[in-house]
Amino acid sequence: MLRSSSSLEHHDEQLPNLVTQRAVRLEKENEQRMLTSRLQLMKNLIRDREKRLAELKRRVATIQETSKFKHERLKIREQMKVDSERDLASKVERVSKSRVQAQAMIQVSDHS
């Protein structure tokens, strides 16, 4: 009977130790699950932000292309305006020369 009583005492002494070890293990497991969940949440947030960043980059590129296209069209219009003004000035100059020549011819014919 001594043996069994000693065995029970030993078992009783180990019981709080086992409970404590189990509690510590469960606490660590819970902490691990929580950290895993946080990590997954962070990964999801990063993935979402990367998608948003890619979308914004596409929008910026589109805006830049549109802006560049508008700028090019504006430059072409300005160049056409400059060319048109040159053409007009050239035509005015030719008309003026023609008028001077015509007046000179009229004066020559009037003197004849």
Secondary structure, 3 states (H helix, E strand, C coil): CHHHHHHHHHHHHHHHHHHHHHHHHHHHHHHHHHHHHHHHHHHHHHHHHHHHHHHHHHHHHHHHHHHHHHHHHHHHHHHHHHHHHHHHHHHHHHHHHHHHHHHHHHHHHHHC
